[in-house]
Amino acid sequence: MATLAGPFRRTYTYLQRQAHESPVIFYSCVIGLIGPAMVLTVPPLRESWGYKSAEMVPAGYPLPKRARRPTEGYGDPAPSQ
């Protein structure tokens, strides 16, 4: 049974030592472990607290149902017909 807990004990000892000797590595590991956990926990919490997602942004502009006039002026070259 001690062999199953061995890697976890060494990881804890490593992180404890890094927290004192180089806190940047320790906090990088902590933030790296929190990120995937937040992906799984935050969306259900937001829904349970009543958060509603914003509606989707339109992907295109609706074109009018009429014949389109070519643009004139403003430095546009004459359309080739």
C-alpha positions as a printed NumPy array, in Angstrom:
array([[  0.   ,   0.   ,   0.   ],
       [  2.919,   2.334,   0.641],
       [  4.014,   2.002,  -2.977],
       [  0.737,   3.495,  -4.242],
       [  1.104,   6.646,  -2.108],
       [  4.816,   7.066,  -2.882],
       [  4.533,   9.27 ,  -5.997],
       [  1.966,  11.509,  -4.311],
       [  4.142,  11.899,  -1.236],
       [  7.132,  12.85 ,  -3.386],
       [  5.024,  15.357,  -5.346],
       [  3.806,  16.957,  -2.118],
       [  7.357,  17.137,  -0.779],
       [  8.572,  18.662,  -4.061],
       [  5.831,  21.313,  -4.066],
       [  6.456,  22.099,  -0.396],
       [ 10.157,  22.626,  -1.08 ],
       [  9.435,  24.751,  -4.182],
       [  7.004,  26.918,  -2.188],
       [  9.929,  27.965,   0.022],
       [ 12.843,  27.979,  -2.413],
       [ 11.204,  29.297,  -5.605],
       [  7.589,  30.328,  -5.136],
       [  7.184,  31.113,  -8.853],
       [  7.323,  27.417,  -9.731],
       [  4.954,  26.542,  -6.891],
       [  2.313,  29.089,  -7.843],
       [  2.662,  28.156, -11.525],
       [  1.82 ,  24.558, -10.617],
       [ -1.11 ,  25.65 ,  -8.438],
       [ -2.595,  27.862, -11.159],
       [ -1.997,  25.126, -13.728],
       [ -4.004,  22.672, -11.616],
       [ -6.824,  25.129, -10.871],
       [ -7.499,  25.907, -14.561],
       [ -8.889,  22.507, -15.656],
       [-10.879,  22.245, -12.42 ],
       [-12.53 ,  25.601, -13.145],
       [-13.547,  24.441, -16.638],
       [-15.599,  21.686, -15.015],
       [-17.025,  23.63 , -12.052],
       [-17.685,  27.23 , -13.163],
       [-20.344,  26.706, -15.909],
       [-22.71 ,  24.67 , -13.667],
       [-22.274,  27.222, -10.86 ],
       [-23.101,  30.104, -13.2  ],
       [-26.246,  28.344, -14.404],
       [-27.36 ,  27.549, -10.844],
       [-26.938,  31.224,  -9.882],
       [-29.182,  32.315, -12.767],
       [-26.607,  33.601, -15.253],
       [-27.951,  33.71 , -18.784],
       [-25.569,  33.712, -21.736],
       [-25.653,  36.646, -24.135],
       [-27.359,  36.003, -27.436],
       [-25.169,  35.09 , -30.362],
       [-23.668,  37.835, -32.501],
       [-24.979,  37.72 , -36.096],
       [-22.541,  36.003, -38.418],
       [-23.649,  37.939, -41.503],
       [-25.541,  40.979, -42.584],
       [-29.036,  40.342, -43.981],
       [-29.224,  41.475, -47.594],
       [-32.334,  43.323, -48.777],
       [-34.724,  41.426, -51.055],
       [-34.456,  43.834, -53.963],
       [-32.165,  44.507, -56.898],
       [-28.826,  45.881, -55.751],
       [-27.631,  49.164, -57.235],
       [-23.944,  49.534, -58.056],
       [-22.105,  52.125, -55.983],
       [-21.197,  55.414, -57.594],
       [-18.77 ,  58.111, -56.605],
       [-16.379,  58.183, -53.677],
       [-13.493,  57.178, -55.884],
       [-14.916,  53.795, -56.831],
       [-13.94 ,  52.657, -60.306],
       [-16.784,  52.195, -62.753],
       [-18.173,  48.663, -62.589],
       [-17.236,  46.503, -65.541],
       [-20.374,  45.254, -67.246]])
